[in-house]
């Protein structure tokens, strides 16, 4: 993963509320930092958000997605690996949106604690993929971790034999977030 390279993808404005400076930052922190263009699936071989995921997590995702395809379900990736800078940017935006760092912490981790920055988490879409993983993910070691984030999955290899561990209500209950 390299950080200084020119970024090829252009940012898409996310909402009418985003300021011009935020749009500029988003353009700088593009795909090379983990931004995900629309329509990316777990089989993508070029987008760093996917290719920089932990290899075991990516393997499990692709095995599950291959089986899900038989049910007509596609695993889209809305978020995967992120650079620390990009995670910081998302946190910044969440603080603006939720009004405080405490409010933002229920949804967005810091660069130091985020499982996205370490490549150990993926945010899947659309609804059909979330439903499929909710029903069958444990068989592949793929577990929802937070009750408030039905799209966020991480690898828990022991889930294959024992099922997924109980979910945290939200990330503020996760001991990993209290470093
Ligand atoms: Zn996530």
Boltz pocket constraint, residues with backbone or C-beta under 6 A from the ligand:
constraints:
  - pocket:
      binder: B
      contacts: [[A, 79], [A, 116], [A, 121], [A, 122], [A, 123], [A, 149], [A, 151], [A, 152], [A, 153]]
      max_distance: 6.0
